[in-house]
Amino acid sequence: MNAPTQIIFVLSLIIAVLSVLMVYGIVRIPGVQAFWVLLTAFAVLALGAVFKRL
């Protein structure tokens, strides 16, 4: 495993913050639950750690 690049880390962080905003009702995306958005943020971060050139 490698450390994710800074771009992948920031992208994952932005998606995670979006998820938190969805939990508090500040941002609404019809048909999407905050859990799945947070899971996507984790998946992006995990893929960035697993693959070296991502």
Buried (B, 14 or more C-beta within 10 A) or exposed (E): EEEBBEEBBEBBEEBBEBBBBBEEEEBEEEEEEBEEBBEBBEEBBBEBBEEEEE
